[in-house]
Amino acid sequence: MRIEVLVCTINERIVDVPQLFIAPRDDVGYVVSMQYTDERYLDMIPDVIRNRKDVRLVLLEGKGLCRNRNNALKAATAEIALIADDNVHYCDEYFDNVFKVFNENKNVDIAQFKVKSAYYEGIPNRYPAHSCTYPNVARGMFVTSIEMALRVSTVRGKVWFDERFGLGSPYFNCGEESVFVHNAVQAGLTVTYFPLYAVEHDVPGTGSNVYTDERVMMAMGAAQYLINGSSAYLRMLKWALVNALKGKCSFLKVTRGTFKGINYYRKVVQYESPIGR
């Protein structure tokens, strides 16, 4: 069994990618999917990316993080694909944890792991002490892309990242992970959380701005509607009320933002292709 780390990056951020490589291992490789909006960025590709035998570079013109993730997943050749951003860190222990889970759990198609991060560890219910399988997970639990590892043979062709969501999308700038997991479960795949570390990352994701950024609120509302249908209105209303009472947000601002996302998805976005084809 081999792991391929699917690293997504864009333009000048390609220069930061080598920092996530560890010493070569026979059972670990890297697919670097580089998006570019101008060919001048191709001149910035570090020599180590072109020269290391365990690294493959694939190029994709344009933008859209989910387009990039799908491009990397198409290029994967290993049994297991570990989703990565260009600012994460790995070590041998993390890869060993991924191998352990997939070797011992042949029925698991997508595994969610833990991110070693002071930010994520401080969120209540973020990481239960015991394994659990979606959709039967602890209230308040959610998944981010860099926590996920995929069994390529069972995932590819059944579920892709929804390109209407995520950074660089023309519609919603986050929410792609919850949509991906929902679609995977709907497709009959097994998605299970394991309380083991698989990556380090100390930068909060886009979704951390959900109380202040209307674009994030809209994405959250849209994702909830895709997953739960019309009950998304009541879910967002309750969520806004609970967090407003905790002093985390403005009830009116969050309600208005999430409802705006729901309505925009209903009237416009749901008719667009989820994978740009």
DRENNU-256887 format. One record per atom (N, C-alpha, C): z, y, x. Coordinates in pm, whole numbers, plus 32768, in hexadecimal, padded with zeros to 4 digits. Atoms other than C-alpha are relative to their C-alpha. Example, Ala and Ser with C-alpha at 12.3 -4.5 7.8 and 13.67 -1.06 7.14 Angstrom:
BEGIN
80007F898059
830C7E3E84CE
80008078805A
7FFA7F897FAE
82CA7F968557
8049806D7FB3
END
This chain:
BEGIN
80007F888054
800080008000
8000807C8057
80047F807FB9
7FAC81618074
801A80727F9E
7FEF7F828049
800B82BD8000
7F9D80648037
804A7F897FD8
7F2083E48005
804380797FC1
7FC77F838030
7FBC853D7FE8
7F8C805A7FDA
806D7FAD8031
7ED386117F12
802A80928009
7FD67F777FE3
7EFA876F7FA1
7F9A80627FC7
80597F9C803A
7E66888C7ED5
801E8089803B
7FEF7F7C7FC5
7E2B89DE7F74
7F8680547FDF
806F7FA6801F
7D4B8B0E7F50
7FF5806E8069
80217F927FA5
7CA58C07803B
80558000807F
7FBA7FF47F80
7D7E8C85815D
807C7FA9800A
7F8880567FFB
7E9F8BA180FC
7FE47F7D8048
802180787FB5
7DE58A8A81AC
80457FFE8088
7FC37FFC7F7B
7E868B0182F2
808F7FCB7FFE
7F768030800A
7FDF8A978271
800A7F697FEB
7FFB808D8025
7F7E89348217
80357FA4806F
7FD1805E7F99
7FBE888D836D
80977FF2800B
7F6E80097FF4
813288DA8354
803C7F8F7FAE
7FC8806C8051
815D87C9824F
7FE17F758037
801F80827FC5
80C486B38325
80777FCF8053
7F9D803A7FA6
81BB85C783CA
7FB47FAB8066
804080557F9C
817784E184F3
7FB17F927FBA
805680638044
805D83ED849C
80477F7C7FE3
7FD38084802B
80B682B283DC
7F877FB47FCC
80728050802E
7FC781958393
7FF67FFA7F68
7FFE800E8092
803181938225
800080847FB5
80007F7D8040
801A830A81E1
7F868051802F
806F7FA77FDF
7EEB83F081D4
8005807C7FAA
7FFF7F808047
7E9685498151
7F7280217FD1
807B7FC78033
7D8185CF8072
801A80957FEB
7FEF7F6F800E
7D698749809A
7F8B80357FAD
80677FC98058
7CAB87E17F76
800A80988008
7FFF7F6F7FEA
7C5189457FD2
7F9F80457FA1
80547FA98050
7BD28A387ECE
7FE2807F8050
80227F837FBC
7B1D8B697F4C
7FAE80587FA3
80497FA08053
7A9C8CA27EA3
7F99804C8051
80617FC27FA6
79D38D167FD2
7FF27FA48079
8016805E7F91
79378C4980EB
8044802C8081
7FBC7FD37F86
79E68D1F81F2
80857FB88013
7F8080477FF4
7B268C5F81A4
7FEE7F778043
801880817FC0
7A848B208225
801080098097
7FEE7FED7F70
7A958BB28383
80937FFC8028
7F707FFE7FE4
7C118BB28366
803D7F748002
7FCA80898005
7C338A36834B
80347FD8808A
7FC880267F7D
7D1E89C68465
7FBE7F838039
803F80737FBF
7C9088D18563
80487F7E7FE2
7FB5807B8016
7DA887DA8520
7FD57FBD7F7E
802D803B807E
7D2987AA83BB
7F7D7FB68013
808180407FE7
7BCE8755843A
800B7F8A8060
7FFA80617F92
7C44867F855E
805F7F8B7FEA
7FA3806F8014
7D6985AD84E1
7FBB7F927FAF
804280728041
7CF08452847E
803C7FDF7F78
7FBF8020807F
7DEA843A8361
7FF180707F98
80157F8F805A
7D6F857D82BB
7F6E80047FD6
80877FEA8033
7C3E85A381DB
7FFB80867FB9
80127F7D803C
7BBF86F98172
7F937FFA7F97
80657FF4806A
7B0C872F8027
800080917FD1
80107F748021
7A8788827FBB
7FDB80127F6D
801C7FE3808B
7A7289217E63
7FF380977FF0
80147F708011
79DC8A767E1D
803E802E7F7D
7FC47FC88078
7A918B537D22
80977FFC8005
7F6E80018007
7BF88B557CAB
802E7FB27F86
7FC58050806B
7CE68AA97BBD
80497F89803C
7FB280687FBD
7E0489D07C3B
7FE77F767FC5
80178084803C
7DC788B87B40
7F757FCA8022
8083802B7FCE
7C5788AE7BA1
80117FC5808B
7FEA802F7F78
7CD088847D05
80497F7A8001
7FB780808006
7DC787707CAB
7FA27F8F7FD5
80608065802C
7CB486B57BF3
7F9D7FDD806E
805B80177F90
7BCD86DE7D1C
80407FA68068
7FB880537F9F
7CD3864A7E03
80137F727FCC
7FEC8085803A
7D1B852B7D14
7F7F7FAF8000
808080477FF9
7BA984D47D03
7FE67FC9808C
801A80277F74
7BA584BF7E80
80617F988034
7F99805D7FCF
7CD783DD7E9C
7FC97F748010
802A808A7FE7
7C9D82857F31
80777FA18012
7F8880537FEE
7E0482097F62
80337FD07F79
7FC78035807B
7ECC81447E63
805880677FBA
7FA27F9F8036
7FCB825D7E36
7FD7808D802B
801E7F757FE2
7F8483D37E20
807C80547FE5
7F8C7FA9800C
809D84CB7E5C
7FCD80907FF2
80327F79801A
805B86247DC6
804A80648058
7FC17FA27FA2
809987427EBB
7FC6808B7FF2
802E7F777FEB
808388B97EE2
7FF980188096
80137FE57F72
80388962802E
807B80388045
7F877FC97FC4
819F89D98068
80787FA47FF0
7F948063800B
826988988047
80157FBC8087
7FE080467F83
830887BC8153
80207F6E7FE2
7FE8808F800E
831C86448184
80477FCA807C
7FC8804A7F8F
83CF854A8262
7FED7F6C7FE2
801480908013
83C083D18292
80537FC97F8D
7FA98031806B
84E4839A81A4
7FC180147F77
803B7FE38082
842B843D8084
7F8E7FA07FE1
806D805F8016
82F7836480B1
80377F747FE7
7FC380848015
83D4822F80CC
80377FF37F72
7FCE80038089
8475828B7F7F
7F8E7FE67F9C
80728014805A
831E829C7ED8
7FCF7F708007
8029808C7FF2
82B981497F66
80637FA37FB9
7F998055803D
840280B17EF2
7FF07FFC7F68
800B7FF98093
83D481277D8C
7F877FB37FCF
807980418033
826E80AF7D64
7FFA7F6C8022
7FFB808F7FE0
82AA7F647E14
805F7FB47FA3
7F9B80438052
83D97F177D3A
7FE980117F6A
80177FE4808E
834C7F9C7BF0
7F6A7FFA7FE3
808F80148010
81F47F0A7BB6
7FC980387F7D
802D7FCE8082
81E87F8E7A51
7FF680997FFD
7FFE7F6E7FFF
821080FC7AB5
7F798036802E
80807FC17FDE
80D181CA7AB4
801480888042
7FE07F7D7FC9
816683207AFC
809680068017
7F727FF47FE0
82B283537BAC
802280928018
7FCA7F7C7FE4
837984957BA8
80757FF1805F
7F9580047F9E
845884D07CD4
804D80857FFF
7FB37F867FF1
854D85DD7D40
7FC68057806F
80217FA07F97
84FD87167E06
8083802A8042
7F897FD07FB9
85FD87687F12
7FF780978008
80097F70800D
863888D27EB8
807F80357FBE
7F897FC5803C
876989A87E75
7FE080397F77
80277FC68080
86A88A4C7D5A
7FFF7F977F92
800980678068
865B890B7C9B
80857FB87FE9
7F818046800F
87AA88697CDF
8062804E7FAA
7FA27FAE804B
8857898E7C35
7FE380087F6C
80247FFB808E
87AB895B7AE3
80427F8B7FB6
7FBD806C804A
8881889679E8
7F9C7F9A7FC9
8051806F8033
87EF87427984
7F7B7FF18049
808180087FBA
86D987737A83
7FE87F748033
800F80847FC4
871986277B2E
80707FA27FD3
7F9C80638028
87D485167A72
801F7F9F8071
7FD5805C7F97
8891841B7B45
7FB97F7A7FF6
803F80828015
87D382F47AB3
7F6D80107FD7
808E7FFE8025
8665829F7A7C
7FF1800A7F69
801F7FF9808E
85C982EB792B
7F6A800C7FF1
808F80058018
847182C67892
7FDA805E7F8F
80307FA28066
83B083CF77D0
7FCA7FB37F88
7FC57F7F8022
83C9843676BD
80987FFD7FF1
7F6F800D8014
853283B776B9
804C802F807C
7FBB7FC67F8D
85C284A377BE
806980627FD0
7F947FA68023
86EE858B77C5
7FCB80857FCA
80267F7F8038
86DB86CA76F8
7FFB80698070
800C7F997F9A
866287E877D0
7FBB7FD3807E
804380337F88
85BE870878D2
7F6B80217FFB
808F7FE27FFA
846187667946
7FCC7FD18087
803E80337F87
836C87077A57
7FA8806C803D
805E7FA97FBB
82B087CF7B5F
7F9D7FA7804C
806B80517FC4
8170875D7C07
802B7FBE8082
7FDF80357F7C
8205872F7D62
80677F917FFA
7FA380708011
830186357CD5
7FB87F7F7FDC
804780728037
81F185497C5F
7FB27FB08067
8055805D7FB6
815684187D03
7FB97FA87F9A
805280478061
803D835C7C54
7FCC7F7D8038
8045807B7FDC
7FC181F77C5C
7F6D80157FDE
80887FCE8012
7E5482547C8B
7FAE7FA47FA6
8055805D804B
7DB9811A7BF6
801880047F6A
7FE27FFE8090
7E6681447AA6
7FFA808C7FC4
7FFF7F768033
7E6E82C17A8A
7F74803C7FFD
80827FBD7FF8
7D1783327AFE
7FA07FC77F98
805A8028806C
7C20832979DF
80437FFF7F79
7FB87FFD807F
7D31832678D6
803C80897FE3
7FC47F7D8013
7DD58477790E
7FE080598078
801D7F9C7F9A
7D7D85B379CF
8057807B7FE6
7FB97F828015
7E2287037A00
7FAC805B7FA6
80437FAC8063
7DCA87EA78DE
7FE280888040
80287F897FB6
7D048905797C
800B80817FB0
7FE47F87804E
7D5889F57862
8088803A8025
7F7B7FD77FD7
7EB48A0A78FC
800880068099
7FE87FFC7F70
7F398A5A7A58
7FCB807F8043
802A7F8A7FB6
7F0C8B6A7B5D
7F678005800D
80907FEF7FF4
7DAB8BF57B61
7FB27FDC7F85
8045801E807E
7D5B8B7E7A01
7FDE80827FB8
801F7F87804D
7CAA8C7C7924
805680117F85
7FB27FFB807A
7DA48C2F7810
80978009801A
7F6F80057FF1
7F088BC97872
80247FDE8091
7FE7800C7F71
7FA58BE679CD
80687F998028
7FA4806E7FDF
809B8AC279B8
80027FA27F89
7FF4805E806F
810789A678D1
7FB27F808011
805880747FF1
801588A77961
804B7F7C8013
7FB8807D7FE6
812187AD79C8
802F7FBD7F7F
7FD2803B807D
81B8877D786F
7F8C7FCB7FAD
8077802F8046
805B875F77DD
7FCD7F7E803F
802E80777FBA
7FFA865F78E6
80557F867FDB
7FA780708021
812C858678A2
7FED7FD77F6E
80178020808E
80F8859F7729
7F7F7FB07FEF
80808047800C
7F8C8536774B
80077F75803B
7FF180847FC2
7FED84187831
80487F9F7FA2
7FB68055805F
80EB838F7737
7FA87FDD7F89
805B80188070
7FED83B7761E
7F947F9A8024
8067805E7FD2
7EF682EE76F1
803A7F75801D
7FC280827FED
7FEF81CF7709
80347FE6808C
7FCD800F7F78
805E820E7870
8098800C8002
7F6F7FFC7FF0
81C481DE78E4
8025806A8065
7FD47F917FAC
826583197971
80977FF9800C
7F7180177FEC
83BD82E17A08
80388058806E
7FB97FB07F9D
84B283BF7AC0
805C7FA68053
7FA880487FA5
856A83387BF2
805080668051
7FAB7F9D7FBB
869283F07C92
7FFB7FF28098
801680087F70
860083E87DF1
7FAE8079802C
804D7F8E7FCC
857A85047EC9
7F777FD48032
8087801D7FCE
840585107F14
7FC180798043
803D7F877FCA
83CD86767F8A
806A806D800D
7FAD7F887FF4
847287BB7FFB
7FAE807B7FDB
80467F87802C
841C890B7F62
806780647FCF
7F997F9E8023
84EA8A487F45
7FCB80797FB5
803A7F8F8048
83FE8B2E7E87
7FF97FE07F6C
8007801C8090
84348B3F7D0C
7F7180057FCD
808680048038
83008AEA7C41
7FE680747FA1
80277F95805C
82428BD37B5A
80557FFE7F81
7FB4800D807B
83058B4E7A31
808B803C8005
7F7C7FC47FF5
84468BE47AB9
8005808D7FC7
80077F798037
83D08D337A2F
7FF280017F68
801A800E808F
83CE8CB978C9
804980687FAC
7FB57F9E804F
84D18DB97857
7FCB808E8011
802A7F787FE1
841B8EE778E9
7F6980167FFE
80917FF37FF3
82A48EA2790A
7FBD7FCF7F80
803E8026807F
81DF8EA677C6
7F987F928012
806580677FE8
80CB8DD07861
803F7F768004
7FB980807FFA
81C98CBD78A8
80317FD87F76
7FD5801C808A
82578CDB7749
7F8C7FCA7FAE
8075802D804A
80F98CB676BB
7FDB7F718024
802180877FD4
80B88B80778C
80637F9B7FC9
7F9B805A8036
82008AE6771C
7FE77FE67F6C
801C8012808E
81AD8B2575AE
7F857FAB7FE9
807C804D800F
804D8A9B75D5
80177F6C801F
7FE4808C7FDC
80C989607685
80517FBB7F94
7FAE803B806B
81CD89297576
7FAB7FE17F85
8055801C8074
80C289457469
7FA67F88801A
805480737FDE
7FDC8851751E
80507F7E7FF0
7FAD80798000
80FC87597538
803B7FE27F76
7FB18014807A
81B6878F73EF
7FC080347F81
803F7FCD8077
80BF88327302
804980787FC5
7FCA7F898042
813989307202
8097800F800F
7F6F7FF47FEC
82A788DF7245
80208053807C
7FEA7FAC7F8A
827789A77387
803A80877FDA
7FC97F80802B
82C48AE272C0
80987FFA7FF4
7F70800F8010
841E8A66725F
80447FE28085
7FC780217F7F
845B89D673B9
800F807C8058
7FFA7F877FAF
840A8B1F7463
806380657FC7
7FA07FA78040
84D78BE27366
808F7FD88025
7F7B80327FDC
86078B0773A8
801B80178094
7FEF7FEF7F6F
85D08B127522
801C80918022
7FEA7F727FE7
85B98C8E751F
808C802B7FD3
7F7C7FDC8035
86F48CAD744A
806F7FCD805B
7F98803B7FAB
87C38BC17521
800C804B8085
7FFC7FBE7F7E
87628C6C7666
802380947FF4
7FD77F768016
878C8DC875D5
809880097FEF
7F6F80028011
88EF8D6E756B
80497FE88084
7FC780167F7B
892D8CFD76D2
7FEB8078805C
80187F897FB2
88BB8E527749
7F8F7FF38064
806B80187F9F
87898DC877FE
7F80804E7FE1
807F7FC38024
86798E7E773F
800E80567F84
800A7FB6807D
86138F667627
7FC47FA47F97
8030805A8069
85EE8E9C74E7
7F76802C7FCD
807F7FD08038
84D68F797460
7F8F7FF28064
806880067F9A
84178F8575A8
7FCF7F718015
8025808C7FE7
841E8E0C75E0
7FBD7FC47F85
80408034807B
83CE8DBB7475
7F7280357FF4
80867FC48009
82AB8EAE7477
7FA07FC28066
805580377F97
82268E2475C1
7FD77F717FE6
8022808D8018
823B8CB37569
7FA97FF07F84
805480078078
81AA8CE9740C
7F738030801E
80847FCF7FD9
808E8DAE74A7
7FB07F918044
804180707FBD
80408C817583
7FD77F937FA0
802080668065
804F8B90745E
7F83802A7FB2
806F7FD18053
7F628C65738F
7F7D8005804F
80787FF97FAE
7E708C9974AE
7FC97F738019
802E808B7FED
7E648B2274F1
7FBE7FCD7F80
803380318080
7E2F8AD4737F
7F7580387FE0
807A7FBD802D
7D198BD2734A
7F8E7FF98064
80687FF97F99
7C608BC47496
7FFF7F88805D
7FFE80597F8C
7CD18ADB75A9
7FEF7F6D7FDC
8007808F8021
7CEC898E74F3
7F707FCE7FF1
808C8028800F
7B72898F74C6
7FB77FFA8086
803C80057F7A
7B3189AA763D
801C7F788040
7FED80807FBE
7B0888767719
807B8003805A
7F8880017FAB
7C50881177C2
7FE57FE58093
801D801C7F73
7BA387A87903
7F7E803F802E
80717FAF7FD0
7A8888A17920
7F7B7FB98005
807E804B7FFE
797087AE78D0
7FB7800F7F7C
END
